[in-house]
Amino acid sequence: MHRLYHHHGESAAAKAAEKMGTMFSMSTMSTTSIEEIGNSTGGPKLFQLYIHKDRGLTDNLIERCQRAGFHGLCLTVDTVVAGNRERDHRTGFTTPPRLTLGSLLSFALHPEWSLNYLFRGKFKLANIIHMTEKGSNIDKSIMNYINEQFDTTMNWKDAEYCVKKWGGPFALKGVMSVEDAKKAIDIGASAIMISNHGGRQLDGSRAPFDQLAEIVDAVGDKIEIILDGGVRRGTHVLKALALGAKACSFGKAYLYALGAGGQKAIEIVLEKMKSEIKRDMILMGCKSVKELNRSKVAFRKKYK
């Protein structure tokens, strides 16, 4: 739903990622279509899939990604129902935004955003509007959309079906245990994303970083491991790589930048991240990421 941050939406993020030489991940709930991203950017692209109750919609999304030249598919497995997102309850957040006294006040306090929202491209959930108008022409809270549209019976056979139908690089997002990491290998996934969905799903869930070492020890030589969540600085990336992750992903950091200044602001954030990684490796005495290992990370001692 990048359009809520900036009128250029996902296109701005995809173009910034391509310019900076990194991968862009696009959601099923995107406000820019699969086809538009496929046509406008040549960089590596990952599509984040949610399994809907309407399995025809799921198949449609996979097939469109194949035609549009996406390089990888990612199935999110930790959001079959919406978590109790209390801030959304409090604000009454919907897509498209619902006119209330609170939202009208916010619009008045942010005139540039409001004018862009009113007079630029119309808000829509571009990848699913052909199947449902909820969230595009009919305002709907995201929690209600998830609970109504996503398939709560999704299981490992469904994930395996998606792996085979896609036929290319495939990641499971939301893996937090060794057991599930091993099952991901069994169904043919090529990567897992250790993630707790930004802490917005299961209250009290451990941080993904705390699960990383155990999962790497169990399956790190059999599948690519991506750390997702809590990544804000170059040092966070280096710690994850040192413990055995192959890559990191982040969302909020670049979305805040998108809201502040569009594509250019995202490029600045990515450049800062790149500079931090390089500078901090020099300060650590590492000439290559291959030199990042567990000897570079010290944990606090636990006292009884």
C-alpha positions in Angstrom: 0.0 0.0 0.0 2.8 2.4 -0.9 0.4 4.8 -2.4 -0.6 5.8 1.2 3.0 7.1 1.6 3.6 8.8 -1.7 1.7 9.1 -5.0 4.5 7.3 -6.9 3.9 4.3 -4.7 5.7 1.0 -5.4 7.2 2.3 -8.6 9.4 4.7 -6.6 10.7 1.9 -4.4 11.3 -0.5 -7.3 13.2 2.1 -9.3 15.3 3.1 -6.2 16.2 -0.5 -5.6 17.2 -1.0 -9.2 19.3 2.1 -9.2 21.1 1.0 -6.0 21.6 -2.6 -7.2 19.4 -4.4 -4.8 16.2 -6.4 -4.8 12.7 -5.0 -4.5 9.9 -7.0 -2.9 6.3 -6.3 -3.9 3.2 -7.3 -2.0 -0.1 -8.9 -3.1 -1.6 -5.8 -1.4 0.3 -3.4 -3.7 -1.2 -0.2 -5.0 0.8 -0.6 -8.2 0.2 -3.6 -10.5 2.5 -6.5 -11.2 2.6 -5.5 -14.9 3.5 -1.9 -14.2 6.5 -2.9 -12.0 7.5 -5.5 -14.5 7.5 -3.0 -17.4 9.1 -0.1 -15.5 12.1 -1.8 -13.8 14.7 -4.3 -14.9 16.2 -5.0 -11.5 15.6 -8.1 -9.5 12.0 -8.4 -8.3 10.4 -10.6 -5.6 6.6 -11.0 -5.3 5.2 -11.5 -1.8 2.2 -13.9 -2.2 -0.8 -14.4 0.2 -3.0 -17.4 -0.3 -6.6 -16.2 -0.7 -9.7 -18.3 -0.2 -10.3 -17.9 -3.9 -7.6 -20.2 -5.2 -8.1 -18.8 -8.7 -6.8 -15.5 -7.5 -3.7 -17.1 -6.1 -3.0 -18.9 -9.4 -3.7 -15.6 -11.3 -1.1 -13.8 -9.2 1.6 -16.4 -9.8 1.0 -16.6 -13.6 1.1 -12.8 -13.9 4.4 -12.7 -12.1 5.8 -15.3 -14.5 4.7 -13.2 -17.5 6.0 -9.9 -16.0 9.5 -11.3 -15.4 9.6 -11.4 -11.7 12.7 -13.3 -10.4 11.4 -14.8 -7.2 8.3 -15.6 -5.3 7.8 -15.3 -1.5 4.9 -16.9 0.3 4.0 -15.3 3.6 2.9 -18.0 6.1 2.4 -16.1 9.3 -0.6 -14.0 8.5 -3.5 -16.4 7.9 -5.4 -14.2 10.4 -4.7 -10.7 11.3 -3.0 -10.0 14.6 -4.6 -7.6 17.1 -3.2 -4.4 15.7 -4.5 -2.1 18.4 -3.3 1.1 16.7 -5.4 0.2 13.6 -8.4 -0.4 15.9 -7.9 3.0 17.6 -7.4 5.0 14.4 -10.0 3.1 12.3 -7.5 2.7 9.5 -8.9 1.5 6.2 -8.0 1.4 2.6 -8.9 3.6 0.9 -8.8 6.0 3.9 -12.3 6.5 5.4 -13.4 10.1 6.1 -13.8 10.6 9.8 -13.2 13.6 12.1 -9.8 12.3 12.9 -8.8 11.6 9.3 -10.1 15.0 8.1 -8.0 16.7 10.7 -4.9 14.7 9.5 -5.7 15.6 5.9 -5.9 19.3 6.9 -2.5 19.1 8.7 -0.9 17.5 5.7 -2.1 19.5 2.7 0.6 18.3 0.2 -0.2 14.6 0.8 -4.0 15.4 0.7 -3.7 17.2 -2.7 -1.6 14.3 -4.1 -4.1 11.8 -2.8 -7.1 13.6 -4.3 -5.6 14.6 -7.7 -3.0 12.0 -8.6 -3.7 8.4 -9.5 -6.7 6.8 -7.8 -6.0 4.6 -4.8 -6.5 0.9 -5.5 -5.2 -2.5 -4.6 -4.0 -2.9 -8.1 -3.3 -6.7 -8.1 -6.7 -7.8 -6.8 -9.1 -5.1 -7.9 -10.2 -7.3 -10.8 -11.4 -9.9 -8.3 -12.7 -7.8 -5.5 -13.4 -4.1 -5.0 -12.9 -4.3 -1.2 -9.9 -2.1 -0.3 -10.1 -0.2 -3.6 -13.6 1.2 -4.2 -15.0 -0.1 -0.9 -13.2 1.0 2.2 -12.1 -1.9 4.3 -9.8 -2.2 7.3 -6.8 -4.4 6.6 -7.5 -6.6 9.5 -11.0 -7.3 8.2 -9.7 -7.9 4.7 -7.2 -10.4 5.9 -9.8 -12.2 8.0 -12.3 -12.3 5.2 -10.1 -13.0 2.2 -7.1 -15.0 3.3 -7.3 -18.8 3.6 -7.0 -19.8 7.3 -6.7 -23.4 6.3 -3.4 -22.9 4.4 -1.0 -25.8 5.0 2.3 -27.3 3.8 0.6 -28.9 0.8 -0.6 -25.5 -0.4 3.0 -24.1 0.0 4.4 -27.0 -2.0 1.8 -26.4 -4.7 3.0 -22.8 -5.0 6.6 -23.9 -5.2 5.9 -26.2 -8.1 3.6 -23.8 -9.9 6.1 -21.1 -9.7 9.1 -23.2 -10.8 11.8 -20.7 -9.8 13.5 -19.2 -6.7 11.0 -19.5 -3.9 11.1 -18.3 -0.3 8.8 -18.9 2.7 8.4 -15.8 4.9 7.5 -16.0 8.5 9.6 -19.0 9.5 10.7 -18.8 13.2 11.6 -22.4 14.1 14.1 -25.1 13.0 11.2 -27.5 12.5 9.6 -25.2 9.9 12.9 -24.5 8.3 13.4 -28.2 7.7 9.9 -28.5 6.2 10.7 -25.6 3.9 13.6 -27.7 2.5 11.3 -30.7 2.1 8.8 -28.9 0.0 11.5 -27.5 -2.4 11.8 -23.9 -1.2 15.1 -22.3 -2.0 15.1 -19.7 0.8 13.4 -18.9 4.1 12.8 -15.5 5.6 13.1 -15.5 9.4 10.4 -13.0 10.3 7.8 -12.2 12.9 6.0 -9.9 10.5 7.4 -6.7 12.1 6.1 -7.7 15.5 2.5 -7.0 14.4 1.1 -10.5 14.5 1.8 -12.7 17.6 2.2 -10.7 20.8 5.4 -11.8 22.6 7.0 -13.5 19.7 10.8 -13.6 19.8 12.9 -11.3 17.6 13.9 -12.9 14.3 17.6 -12.2 15.2 17.3 -14.4 18.3 16.2 -17.3 16.2 18.9 -16.9 13.5 21.9 -18.8 14.9 19.8 -21.9 15.8 18.2 -22.1 12.4 21.6 -21.5 10.6 23.2 -24.3 12.5 20.4 -26.7 11.5 19.9 -25.9 7.8 22.3 -23.1 6.8 24.1 -25.4 4.4 20.9 -26.5 2.7 18.8 -23.3 2.1 19.4 -19.6 1.8 18.4 -17.7 5.0 17.2 -14.1 5.0 16.7 -12.1 8.2 13.6 -9.9 8.1 12.7 -7.4 10.7 14.4 -4.9 13.0 17.1 -4.0 10.4 17.8 -0.3 10.7 21.6 0.1 10.5 24.6 -1.3 8.6 25.7 -2.9 11.9 22.5 -4.9 12.0 23.2 -6.3 8.6 26.8 -7.2 9.6 25.6 -9.0 12.7 23.1 -11.1 10.8 25.7 -12.0 8.1 28.2 -12.9 10.8 25.7 -15.4 12.3 25.1 -17.0 8.9 22.3 -15.1 7.2 22.8 -14.7 3.4 20.9 -11.4 3.3 18.6 -9.0 5.2 15.4 -7.3 4.3 13.6 -4.3 5.7 10.4 -2.3 5.1 9.6 0.5 7.5 12.9 2.2 7.0 12.4 2.8 3.3 8.7 3.4 3.7 9.4 6.3 6.0 11.8 7.7 3.4 9.2 7.2 0.7 6.7 9.2 2.6 9.2 12.0 3.3 10.6 12.4 -0.3 9.7 9.7 -2.8 12.2 7.7 -4.8 15.1 10.1 -4.1 14.7 9.7 -0.3 14.7 5.9 -0.6 18.0 6.1 -2.6 19.4 8.2 0.2 18.4 5.6 2.8 19.9 2.8 0.8 23.1 4.8 0.2 23.4 5.4 3.9 23.0 1.7 4.5 25.6 0.8 1.9 28.0 3.3 3.4 27.5 2.1 6.9 28.1 -1.5 5.9 31.3 -0.6 4.0 32.7 1.7 6.7 31.9 -0.7 9.6 33.5 -3.6 7.8 36.7 -1.5 7.4 36.6 -0.7 11.1 36.1 -4.4 11.9 39.1 -5.3 9.7 37.0 -7.3 7.2 37.9 -7.0 3.5 35.0 -9.2 2.4 31.6 -10.4 3.7 33.2 -13.9 3.6 35.3 -12.8 6.6 32.1 -12.1 8.6 31.7 -15.0 11.0 30.7 -15.7 14.6 34.0 -14.6 16.0 32.9 -11.1 15.1 29.9 -11.2 17.4 30.1 -11.2 21.2 27.0 -11.8 23.3 26.4 -10.5 26.7 27.0 -13.0 29.4 23.9 -14.2 31.2 24.1 -14.0 35.0 21.8 -15.9 37.4 
